[in-house]
Amino acid sequence: LQYGTTEGDPSLRKMLVERHNRQGLNLSIENLIIVTGSQQAIDLIAKVFLNPDDYVICGLPSYLGGINAFTVYGAKLKGIPLDEQGMIVEELEDTLITLRELGRKVKLLYLIPDFQNPAGITLPNSRREKIIQLAKKYDILIIEDSPYREVRFEGEPQKLMQELDPSGRVITLCSFSKILAPGFRVGWVIGHPAILDKLVMAKQTADICTSTFVQKVIARYMEKGLLEQNLKKTIDLYRERRTFMLQCFKKYMPEAVRWTEPQGGLFLFVTLPQTINANDIFNKAIERNVAFVTGSTFFCNDTGRNTMRINFSYSNPDEIDTGVKRLAEVICEELASK
Ligand SMILES: Cc1ncc(COP(=O)(O)O)c(C=O)c1O
């Protein structure tokens, strides 16, 4: 129960490296460090790389914890719209050209390529490759934040951007939060050793090391093969709940409502008719004991007011049925009042 090295428990790092290498990467131990949740990694990257007024590019929508971490270091955010395959590459290039013409410094591109939070979309390999080419051309680092990657119910996994770019431009963030326990606060970062050295220096002043006790618990858990066993059970359970929630949406939601049908992750992303503001129906839903996250919080340009993120993994089928029914009633009442 002593302090450990800032880089993380050697046996845990080794097991994670071997696991990734079995999945197609070619890592050595210097390419991987342990962090106190991937949220810490986002914060450390922002601390190390960003100066006030630097630009960070993210998706429209994008994970709120990422957006907030960049803005507290004084960065400016520029959002790029997504279509059903993820970030639109042409829009990304147009934005990079415009920002360059304006003399703005773009440092980071923040992506959630697998089951994007909140939109649930996975970027195909072809787009991943194009985005890496653009990052090279405009000299930007890519943060590949991928906590949901392993929570896949069906379909083929796409390649990690880390695998597609051996040049060291991609910093990949992974986490035990969605595959084991978020309360453990353990994640890991894969990247070029020169980048990881800087993150380790920043981590030393943040928390010295991630809990050595929890790291050893996880290492033991992995050694016994329990991670893969539990992950399979988790995926089966979440798949069932996803499928059930989709059935409830079809059954109860009015015609004008649209929603995603994700192949993994934890969320449906719902688009209401333009006339409805999700903030307006939030309290009415809460009064009926139904909660969701208003979509506008994920849009750095103050749009997305008619969207919401709904979790399907937590509630049991009875609760899902009741919840979707009540939510549909609130939406129908709001539509009728317009
Ligand atoms: C996209 C994304 N990144 C990072 C995090 C933070 O994860 P962690 O618990 O590993 O800090 C989350 C949590 O929901 C997330 O959705």
The ligand as an SDF file (V2000), in Angstrom:
LIG
                    3D

 16 16  0  0  0  0  0  0  0  0999 V2000
  -16.3600   10.1520  -23.9990 C   0  0  0  0  0  0  0  0  0  0  0  0
  -15.9770   10.0560  -22.5710 C   0  0  0  0  0  0  0  0  0  0  0  0
  -14.7280   10.3160  -22.2180 N   0  0  0  0  0  0  0  0  0  0  0  0
  -14.3210   10.2360  -20.9370 C   0  0  0  0  0  0  0  0  0  0  0  0
  -15.2120    9.8930  -19.9370 C   0  0  0  0  0  0  0  0  0  0  0  0
  -14.7190    9.8410  -18.5210 C   0  0  0  0  0  0  0  0  0  0  0  0
  -14.4220    8.5350  -18.2000 O   0  0  0  0  0  0  0  0  0  0  0  0
  -13.6130    8.0740  -16.9160 P   0  0  0  0  0  0  0  0  0  0  0  0
  -14.6020    7.5320  -15.9460 O   0  0  0  0  0  0  0  0  0  0  0  0
  -12.6470    7.0510  -17.4230 O   0  0  0  0  0  0  0  0  0  0  0  0
  -12.8880    9.2800  -16.3720 O   0  0  0  0  0  0  0  0  0  0  0  0
  -16.5370    9.6170  -20.2570 C   0  0  0  0  0  0  0  0  0  0  0  0
  -17.5050    9.2820  -19.1980 C   0  0  0  0  0  0  0  0  0  0  0  0
  -18.6790    9.1840  -19.3840 O   0  0  0  0  0  0  0  0  0  0  0  0
  -16.9340    9.7040  -21.6130 C   0  0  0  0  0  0  0  0  0  0  0  0
  -18.1970    9.4610  -21.9930 O   0  0  0  0  0  0  0  0  0  0  0  0
  1  2  1  0
  2  3  1  0
  2 15  2  0
  3  4  2  0
  4  5  1  0
  5  6  1  0
  5 12  2  0
  6  7  1  0
  7  8  1  0
  8  9  2  0
  8 10  1  0
  8 11  1  0
 12 13  1  0
 12 15  1  0
 13 14  2  0
 15 16  1  0
M  END
$$$$
